Amino acid sequence: MTIKTLQDLLNEGVEGRGVLVRSDLNVPLDFPASSDPQAIASGGVITDPGRIIASAPTIKALAEAGAKVIVTAHLGRPKGEPDPKLSLAPVAARLSEELGRNVQLAGDVVGQDALARSEGLTDGDVLLLENIRFDARETSKDDAERAKLARALVELVGDDGAFVSDGFGVVHRKQASVYDVAKLLPHYAGNLVAAETEVLKKLTENPERPYAVVLGGSKVSDKLAVIEALAPKVDTLVIGGGMCFTFLAAQGLSVGASLLQEEMIDTCKKLLETYADVIHLPVDIVAADKFAADADSRVVAANEIPDGWMGLDIGPDSVDRFSALLTEAKTVFWNGPMGVFEFEKFSAGTRGVAEAIATATSKGAFTVVGGGDSAAAVRSLGLPDDGFSHISTGGGASLEYLEGKELPGLSVLEDSALEGR
């Protein structure tokens, strides 16, 4: 069944109606050194506003059409109770800037303040509920508990309300504000969710070749399913980041004190044997004597990491080899940095790979940065967003889609039937 879109909702008319929007506003924050609670609550500095910027168009379209917009989102991983450091206050301020209109922030999720503010909304107003994960029912495994929270959210928009799912980064979660609400209200895919889904379809349905995938990050276990799903389908699979050391160990190399998942070595051996012509590993490494920005470092061959030293980036020869593959690709998907890019000394590998992908883009390739740390790396290294065809807002959701998993937050949008409230 076709999923209804934001445009379908706008065509039906939203003036005077309450519309609940599930956005992904989970942006990284830096906190002040002060231990003063008031400073903590108000002083979080957004270091990458990408998800706010990406979420704004859907909210703006609804507000400009006269809807009473209520936005729900999460920030970080609070333990089902309020945490001042994870308040959405700085997000509300930045979202106000993006929308060019005031965004109210409720002092709770579905409590008295949220209810009072929702009742006072006029056409075109925007209300952001406090961090949805301050309510333990949001992520509960108990269907009945999640349903109670979903019904409370529905009360905020009223009987003629609608639900717009626009948080692609959470559609792989069966959570109250993502899944259960869609079973209670007429539901639509926001611009962001619709765009992300179309991009992923292009990666899975007859992508133009050569098709290259770049995977980084810390652990093989985190990416095993996507490696197994994509290795038979792609022409090139580049592996860097901390996970590459388990693959190097599977080749019989000593990796010193580098990150290593010993329990995954046999699995990596089998992958290397099966996909020897597809998987490409680093040939040199930037090794360091400790995990620190000011560590002593040297470039060594992949088989010459000194005892007690750890690899924190791929080396220049690896960048050259990977770049030769990537710049000739017609389709590229990248998820995960090549090294500890947060430390300038160990950012060259990630920058080099990103620049190679940008070169492929300039030559007409379809390139996707798969969200998460990869998107953060692009921005922190000062690379232009338009150097890539698409920068995703949903790392985990993107990977699960490519693995072929059903994403609850998408599948529920395909069902037009509503449950009784």
C-alpha positions as CSV (number, residue, x, y, z in Angstrom):
1,M,0.0,0.0,0.0
2,T,1.2,3.5,-0.8
3,I,2.1,5.7,2.2
4,K,0.3,9.0,2.3
5,T,2.6,12.0,2.3
6,L,2.7,15.4,3.9
7,Q,1.4,16.9,0.6
8,D,-1.6,14.6,0.8
9,L,-2.3,16.0,4.3
10,L,-1.9,19.6,3.2
11,N,-4.2,18.9,0.3
12,E,-6.8,17.5,2.7
13,G,-6.5,20.7,4.7
14,V,-4.9,21.4,8.1
15,E,-6.1,24.9,9.0
16,G,-7.2,24.9,12.6
17,R,-6.3,21.2,13.1
18,G,-3.9,19.8,15.6
19,V,-1.0,17.9,13.9
20,L,1.4,15.8,15.9
21,V,4.8,15.6,14.3
22,R,7.4,13.1,15.4
23,S,10.8,14.7,14.5
24,D,14.3,13.5,15.0
25,L,16.0,16.4,16.9
26,N,18.6,14.3,18.6
27,V,21.5,16.7,18.1
28,P,24.9,16.5,19.8
29,L,25.4,19.0,22.7
30,D,28.4,20.3,24.6
31,F,27.7,21.2,28.2
32,P,29.2,23.9,30.4
33,A,31.8,23.0,32.9
34,S,29.7,24.5,35.6
35,S,27.8,22.2,38.0
36,D,25.1,24.7,38.5
37,P,21.7,23.1,37.6
38,Q,20.4,26.3,36.0
39,A,23.5,26.6,33.8
40,I,23.3,22.9,32.8
41,A,19.6,23.3,31.9
42,S,20.1,26.4,29.7
43,G,23.7,26.2,28.6
44,G,23.9,23.1,26.2
45,V,25.5,24.2,23.0
46,I,24.4,22.4,19.8
47,T,27.5,21.3,17.9
48,D,25.8,20.0,14.8
49,P,22.3,21.3,14.0
50,G,21.9,19.1,11.0
51,R,18.9,17.2,12.2
52,I,17.1,20.4,13.3
53,I,17.7,22.0,9.9
54,A,16.5,18.8,8.1
55,S,13.3,18.7,10.3
56,A,12.3,22.3,9.9
57,P,10.7,22.2,6.4
58,T,7.9,19.8,7.4
59,I,7.1,21.7,10.5
60,K,7.2,25.0,8.7
61,A,4.9,23.8,5.9
62,L,2.3,22.7,8.5
63,A,2.5,25.9,10.5
64,E,2.2,28.1,7.3
65,A,-0.9,26.1,6.3
66,G,-2.5,27.0,9.6
67,A,-2.1,23.8,11.6
68,K,-1.6,23.8,15.4
69,V,1.7,21.9,15.3
70,I,2.8,19.8,18.3
71,V,6.3,18.3,17.9
72,T,7.6,15.4,19.8
73,A,11.3,14.3,19.8
74,H,14.0,12.8,22.0
75,L,17.5,13.8,23.0
76,G,20.0,11.4,24.2
77,R,19.2,8.4,26.4
78,P,17.5,9.5,29.6
79,K,16.5,6.7,31.8
80,G,12.7,7.2,31.6
81,E,12.7,10.3,33.8
82,P,13.6,14.0,33.5
83,D,17.3,14.9,33.2
84,P,18.1,18.6,33.0
85,K,21.1,18.0,30.8
86,L,18.9,16.4,28.1
87,S,16.2,19.0,28.0
88,L,15.1,20.1,24.6
89,A,15.4,23.8,25.6
90,P,18.4,24.5,23.3
91,V,16.7,22.6,20.5
92,A,13.5,24.8,20.9
93,A,15.6,27.9,20.6
94,R,17.4,26.7,17.5
95,L,14.2,25.4,15.9
96,S,12.7,28.9,16.4
97,E,15.5,30.4,14.4
98,E,15.1,27.9,11.6
99,L,11.3,28.4,11.4
100,G,11.4,32.1,11.9
101,R,8.7,31.8,14.5
102,N,8.5,31.2,18.2
103,V,8.6,27.6,19.3
104,Q,7.1,27.0,22.8
105,L,8.7,24.3,24.9
106,A,6.3,22.4,27.2
107,G,7.7,21.7,30.7
108,D,6.7,18.1,30.5
109,V,5.8,15.4,28.0
110,V,2.0,14.9,28.3
111,G,1.4,16.4,31.7
112,Q,-0.4,19.6,32.8
113,D,1.9,22.0,31.1
114,A,1.8,20.2,27.8
115,L,-2.0,19.9,27.9
116,A,-2.5,23.6,28.9
117,R,-0.2,24.8,26.2
118,S,-1.8,22.6,23.5
119,E,-5.2,23.9,24.4
120,G,-3.9,27.4,24.0
121,L,-2.5,27.0,20.5
122,T,-3.8,29.1,17.7
123,D,-3.5,28.4,14.0
124,G,0.2,28.4,12.9
125,D,1.6,28.0,16.4
126,V,4.3,25.4,17.2
127,L,4.7,23.6,20.5
128,L,7.7,21.3,21.2
129,L,7.0,18.8,23.9
130,E,9.8,18.1,26.4
131,N,12.1,15.1,25.7
132,I,9.7,12.2,25.0
133,R,12.2,9.7,26.6
134,F,11.6,11.4,29.9
135,D,8.5,9.2,29.9
136,A,9.5,5.6,30.4
137,R,6.5,4.4,28.4
138,E,8.0,5.7,25.2
139,T,10.5,2.9,24.9
140,S,8.6,0.2,27.0
141,K,8.5,-3.3,25.7
142,D,5.0,-3.5,27.1
143,D,2.5,-2.8,24.3
144,A,-0.2,-1.6,26.7
145,E,2.2,0.9,28.4
146,R,3.3,2.4,25.1
147,A,-0.4,2.6,24.0
148,K,-1.2,4.7,27.1
149,L,1.4,7.2,26.2
150,A,0.3,7.2,22.6
151,R,-3.3,8.0,23.7
152,A,-2.1,10.8,25.9
153,L,-0.2,12.3,22.9
154,V,-3.4,12.0,20.8
155,E,-5.3,13.9,23.4
156,L,-3.0,16.9,22.8
157,V,-4.1,17.2,19.1
158,G,-7.8,16.4,19.5
159,D,-10.2,14.1,17.7
160,D,-9.6,15.7,14.2
161,G,-5.9,15.6,14.6
162,A,-3.3,13.9,12.3
163,F,0.1,12.4,12.8
164,V,3.2,13.1,10.6
165,S,6.1,10.8,10.9
166,D,9.2,12.8,10.1
167,G,11.9,11.3,12.3
168,F,13.7,8.9,10.0
169,G,16.4,8.2,12.6
170,V,13.8,6.4,14.8
171,V,11.6,4.6,12.3
172,H,13.4,1.4,13.1
173,R,12.1,1.6,16.7
174,K,8.8,0.3,17.9
175,Q,8.1,3.2,20.3
176,A,5.0,5.1,21.4
177,S,5.7,8.3,19.5
178,V,6.9,6.5,16.4
179,Y,4.7,3.4,16.0
180,D,1.7,3.4,18.5
181,V,0.5,6.9,17.7
182,A,0.3,6.0,14.0
183,K,-2.3,3.3,14.9
184,L,-4.5,6.0,16.5
185,L,-4.4,8.9,14.1
186,P,-4.6,9.4,10.3
187,H,-0.9,9.2,9.4
188,Y,1.5,10.6,6.8
189,A,5.1,10.5,6.0
190,G,6.8,13.9,6.4
191,N,9.2,15.3,3.8
192,L,12.3,13.9,5.5
193,V,11.0,10.4,5.9
194,A,9.8,10.3,2.3
195,A,13.1,11.6,1.0
196,E,15.2,9.2,3.1
197,T,13.1,6.3,1.9
198,E,13.5,7.2,-1.7
199,V,17.2,7.5,-1.3
200,L,17.5,4.0,0.3
201,K,15.3,2.6,-2.5
202,K,17.9,3.9,-5.0
203,L,20.6,2.0,-3.1
204,T,18.7,-1.3,-3.0
205,E,16.7,-1.3,-6.3
206,N,19.1,-1.7,-9.2
207,P,21.8,0.8,-8.2
208,E,24.1,2.1,-10.9
209,R,27.5,0.3,-10.9
210,P,30.2,0.2,-9.8
211,Y,28.6,0.2,-6.4
212,A,30.9,0.9,-3.5
213,V,30.1,0.8,0.2
214,V,32.4,2.3,2.9
215,L,32.0,1.1,6.5
216,G,33.8,2.3,9.5
217,G,33.1,2.6,13.2
218,S,34.2,0.7,16.2
219,K,32.8,-2.8,16.2
220,V,32.4,-5.5,13.6
221,S,29.4,-6.8,15.5
222,D,27.6,-3.5,15.0
223,K,28.0,-3.8,11.2
224,L,28.0,-7.5,10.7
225,A,24.4,-7.8,9.4
226,V,24.9,-5.0,6.9
227,I,28.2,-6.5,5.7
228,E,26.6,-9.9,5.2
229,A,23.6,-8.2,3.4
230,L,25.7,-5.9,1.1
231,A,28.8,-7.9,0.4
232,P,27.0,-10.1,-2.2
233,K,25.5,-7.1,-3.9
234,V,28.3,-4.5,-4.2
235,D,31.4,-4.3,-6.3
236,T,33.6,-2.8,-3.5
237,L,33.3,-2.9,0.3
238,V,35.9,-0.7,2.0
239,I,36.4,-1.3,5.7
240,G,38.1,1.1,8.1
241,G,37.7,2.5,11.6
242,G,38.2,0.4,14.7
243,M,36.4,-2.5,13.1
244,C,39.2,-3.0,10.5
245,F,41.6,-4.4,13.2
246,T,39.5,-7.5,13.7
247,F,39.6,-8.1,10.0
248,L,43.4,-7.6,10.0
249,A,43.7,-10.0,12.9
250,A,41.7,-12.5,10.9
251,Q,44.5,-12.2,8.3
252,G,46.9,-13.3,11.0
253,L,48.4,-9.8,11.6
254,S,49.3,-8.4,15.0
255,V,47.2,-5.3,15.8
256,G,49.0,-4.3,19.0
257,A,46.6,-2.6,21.5
258,S,44.1,-1.7,18.8
259,L,40.4,-2.2,19.3
260,L,39.8,-5.9,18.7
261,Q,36.8,-8.2,19.0
262,E,38.5,-11.6,19.3
263,E,35.1,-13.4,19.3
264,M,34.5,-12.1,15.7
265,I,37.9,-13.2,14.2
266,D,36.5,-16.4,12.8
267,T,33.5,-14.6,11.3
268,C,35.8,-12.1,9.7
269,K,38.0,-15.0,8.3
270,K,34.9,-16.5,6.6
271,L,33.9,-13.1,5.2
272,L,37.4,-12.5,3.8
273,E,37.4,-16.0,2.2
274,T,34.0,-15.6,0.7
275,Y,34.3,-12.0,-0.6
276,A,38.1,-11.7,-1.2
277,D,37.5,-9.8,-4.4
278,V,35.1,-7.3,-2.8
279,I,36.4,-6.5,0.7
280,H,39.3,-4.0,0.9
281,L,41.2,-3.3,4.1
282,P,43.8,-0.7,5.0
283,V,47.4,-1.4,4.0
284,D,48.8,1.2,6.4
285,I,47.8,2.6,9.8
286,V,48.3,5.7,11.8
287,A,49.4,4.1,15.1
288,A,49.5,5.9,18.5
289,D,51.0,5.2,21.9
290,K,47.8,6.1,23.6
291,F,44.2,7.2,22.9
292,A,44.6,11.0,23.1
293,A,44.7,14.0,20.9
294,D,48.4,14.6,21.8
295,A,49.5,11.0,21.5
296,D,52.8,10.2,19.8
297,S,52.0,8.7,16.4
298,R,53.6,7.2,13.4
299,V,52.4,5.8,10.1
300,V,53.2,2.0,9.8
301,A,52.3,-0.8,7.5
302,A,49.2,-2.7,8.6
303,N,51.4,-5.6,9.6
304,E,53.8,-3.5,11.6
305,I,51.8,-2.0,14.4
306,P,54.2,-1.8,17.4
307,D,53.3,-3.8,20.5
308,G,51.4,-1.7,23.0
309,W,50.4,0.9,20.3
310,M,47.0,1.2,18.8
311,G,45.7,2.2,15.4
312,L,43.6,5.4,15.4
313,D,43.3,6.1,11.7
314,I,44.0,4.6,8.3
315,G,47.2,5.7,6.7
316,P,47.9,7.7,3.5
317,D,48.5,4.7,1.2
318,S,45.2,3.3,2.3
319,V,43.5,6.6,1.5
320,D,45.1,6.6,-1.9
321,R,43.9,3.0,-2.6
322,F,40.4,3.5,-1.3
323,S,40.2,6.8,-3.2
324,A,41.1,5.1,-6.5
325,L,38.1,2.8,-6.0
326,L,35.7,5.4,-4.8
327,T,36.3,8.1,-7.3
328,E,35.3,5.7,-10.1
329,A,32.2,4.4,-8.5
330,K,28.7,5.4,-9.7
331,T,26.9,4.6,-6.4
332,V,28.5,5.1,-3.0
333,F,27.1,4.5,0.5
334,W,29.3,5.5,3.5
335,N,28.6,4.8,7.1
336,G,31.3,5.2,9.8
337,P,34.5,7.2,10.1
338,M,37.9,5.8,9.2
339,G,39.5,6.9,12.4
340,V,39.2,9.0,15.5
341,F,38.3,12.1,13.5
342,E,37.5,14.1,16.6
343,F,41.3,14.3,17.2
344,E,42.8,16.4,14.4
345,K,45.9,14.2,14.2
346,F,43.8,11.2,13.4
347,S,41.2,12.8,11.0
348,A,43.1,12.6,7.7
349,G,41.8,9.2,6.8
350,T,38.1,10.2,7.2
351,R,38.8,13.4,5.4
352,G,40.5,11.7,2.5
353,V,37.7,9.1,2.0
354,A,35.1,11.9,2.3
355,E,36.9,14.0,-0.3
356,A,37.1,10.9,-2.6
357,I,33.3,10.4,-2.3
358,A,32.8,14.1,-3.0
359,T,34.9,13.7,-6.2
360,A,32.7,10.8,-7.3
361,T,29.7,13.0,-6.7
362,S,31.2,15.7,-8.9
363,K,31.6,13.1,-11.6
364,G,27.9,12.2,-11.5
365,A,27.8,9.4,-8.9
366,F,24.9,9.0,-6.5
367,T,26.5,9.3,-3.1
368,V,24.9,8.8,0.4
369,V,26.4,9.6,3.7
370,G,24.7,7.3,6.1
371,G,24.0,9.6,9.1
372,G,25.4,9.3,12.6
373,D,29.2,9.9,13.0
374,S,29.7,10.1,9.3
375,A,27.4,13.1,8.9
376,A,29.0,14.6,12.0
377,A,32.5,14.1,10.5
378,V,31.5,15.8,7.2
379,R,30.4,18.9,9.1
380,S,33.2,18.9,11.7
381,L,35.9,18.7,9.0
382,G,34.3,21.6,7.2
383,L,33.3,19.7,4.1
384,P,30.3,21.1,2.2
385,D,27.0,19.2,2.4
386,D,26.5,19.6,-1.3
387,G,29.6,17.5,-2.0
388,F,27.3,14.5,-1.5
389,S,24.0,13.6,-3.1
390,H,22.4,13.0,0.3
391,I,23.4,13.2,3.9
392,S,21.1,10.9,5.9
393,T,19.7,11.8,9.4
394,G,19.3,8.2,10.4
395,G,22.4,6.0,10.8
396,G,20.8,2.9,12.5
397,A,17.6,3.2,10.5
398,S,19.6,3.4,7.2
399,L,21.6,0.3,8.0
400,E,18.6,-1.8,9.0
401,Y,16.8,-0.8,5.8
402,L,19.8,-1.9,3.8
403,E,19.9,-5.1,5.8
404,G,16.4,-5.8,4.5
405,K,14.8,-5.5,8.0
406,E,11.2,-4.3,8.4
407,L,11.2,-0.9,10.0
408,P,8.1,-0.7,12.3
409,G,7.8,3.1,12.0
410,L,7.5,2.7,8.2
411,S,5.4,-0.4,8.0
412,V,2.8,1.1,10.3
413,L,2.4,4.1,7.9
414,E,1.3,1.6,5.2
415,D,-1.7,0.5,7.2
416,S,-4.7,2.9,6.9
417,A,-6.8,1.1,9.6
418,L,-7.0,2.9,12.9
419,E,-7.5,1.4,16.3
420,G,-10.2,2.7,18.6
421,R,-9.1,5.1,21.2
